[in-house]
Amino acid sequence: RQDLLKGLDEKILAEPPGRLLYHPYISQAGERGPFLEPAARATFTGLEQGMGFTALMRGVFEGLCHAARDCYEALGGAPREVRITGGAARSHALRLMLASALKAPVRTVTREEAGAAGAVMMAAVQQKIYPGMAEAAAAWVDPMLGESTKPDAGLAKLFDATFPLYRDMREKLRPVWRGLKEARRDA
């Protein structure tokens, strides 16, 4: 499984960057952050004949990274370090792109069932076992941190160039999303 993921990562990273804009609004509920748009839907912009699976995957990864940057910018900027968990966190390509898009190192948390662990940490703080979440995280998360993936300067520059396009396209798509929603109602 690791060999398969490593091979896929290598192929994704070998694809030319910045060819696709992907808006990852795949939920039927639309998008809820950093903007509210119930009609929002996922889109690829820039598809060309001959693009294969790995080109689309690169576009998806870049789109997820743009979406993360969009959310962090709405909150005032990326943190000094980003910690991720789950299946996608195993992808070096995704970690490298995310670090570059956010200009912050990315570390994986190897703890299984991170959501449940977070709930236990909050309960432990509430029960005064830890004085705060920082102390709970130091005990429960920090020992489970993987290596840090640093931003790539060239990729960071590319994300800086394509992020305004990502946002601009999102705004241009709003009337299209709403029109499609109306068309579905009328069908």
N, C-alpha and C positions, 0 to 999 in steps of 0.2 A: 504494500500500500504506500509506504514512504517513497519507494522508487517510482511508482506511478505519479505521485504528487510532484516529486522532484522533476521528473521528465516533463510534466505538464507546465510547471513553473518556468522551466527553461524555455519551452516553446512560447509561452505567453510573453516572457521578457524579450524574446527574439523578434516579436512583432513590432513594427514601427509604432511608436507612441503617438498619441494625439490625433489619430485618424477618425475616431468616432466620439460623439458625445452621447452618453447614455444617461437618461434620467430614470433612476431606479424606483419609480413610484408604482410598484407592482400590486399593492394592496387594493382590493375593491373598495376600501373606505377612502381611497385617495391619499393625500399627503397631509400630515399633521405637524410637521416640523422641518425646517424653521418657519414654515408658512402653512396656512390652512387652505386647502383646496380639495374638497370632496370629489371633484371630477378628475383630478390629476391621474394620469396613467403613464406607464413606462414607455419610453420611446428611444429609438436609435436615430441619430442624425449623422449622415455621412457614409452610409452603407455604399459599398462599391461591389461590382461583380468581382468574383474571385476571393472575396474575404471568406475565410473559413472559420471553423470553430474557435481556434485560438485567437484570431483577430477579434471575434465577438467577445470572448472571455476577457481579453485585454480591455476592450471597451467597457464591459461590465465592471471590472475592477476599477478602472479610472472613474467611472460614474459613481461608484460607491464612495470613492475617495473624495470626489467633488461634493457629494451629498454630506459627508462627514465634515468637510471644511465649511460648507454652508451652515451647518448647525453650530459648529464651534464659533464661527464668526458672529452668529446671532447672539451667542453667549459672551462675546467679548474677546474671543481669540482662543487658540489651542492651548492646552496645558503644556507644562515643561516636558512631560512624558505622557504617552498614551499607552494604556494597558487594554489588551483585547483578549477575548477567550472564545471558545467554540471551534467548530470544525474549520471555518475559513481562516482562523488564526494560524493554522498549520502551514498556510501558503506563504512562502518567502516572497513571492511576487506581490501578493497583496500587502504584506507588511512593509515592503520596500516602497511601494507606491503610496501607501497611507502615510508613512513617515515623510516622504517627499512632499506630498500634498499639504500636510500640516506643518512641515518644517519642525518636526519634533520626533525624538526617538520613540519607537514602538516596541513594547515588550509583551510577550504572551504570558498569560496566567495559566499554568498547567493544571490547576485544581479542576476536578470534574464537578459538575453540578454547581457552577458558579452562582447561579441565581439563588439556589437554596442556601449556599454558604453566605451570600449577602444578607438573606433574611435572618439567618442565625446571628450574623454580626450585629445587625440592627437590634435584635432582641437582647443580645449580650450588652450592648450599650444602654438600652432601656433598663435593663436589670442592674446596671452599674458595675458589671463585670469589667468593662473597659470604660474609661472616662469619655471617650469619643470615638468617632469612626476612624480617625487617623491611627489611633492606638490599636483598634480592632484590625484594621487593614495591615498594620505592621506585623501583627501576630498571625493573621490568617492568609494574607495575600503575599506579602513580601517574600516569605520563604519559598513560594511556589512560582516565582517569576523566572521566565526564561531569559535568554540573551537579548540584548538590545539591538534592534535594527535601526541603523542611522539613516537620515535622509540622504538622497543622492542629489548633488547640486544641479546636475543637468535635468533630472526629472522634476526637481522643484521649480526650475525655471519654466519648464513646459507647463506644469500645473498653474503657475502664475499667469501664463499666456492664455490658457484655455478656460480657466475658471470664470472670467468675465463673460466668455461666450456661453458657458454652461448656464449662468444666471440669466443672461439675455434671452437665450433660447427658451428657458423656462417661462419667462414672462410672455414671450411670443406664443407659446403653446396654450396658455390659459383659455383663450377663446376657442381654440380647436378642441380642447378637452371638454369644455362646456357644450360645444356644438355636438360632439359625439354623444355626450350624455343625453342631450335632448333627442337626438336621432334614435337612440336606443329606446327611449320612452315612447316615441311615435311609431316604432316598428311593431 
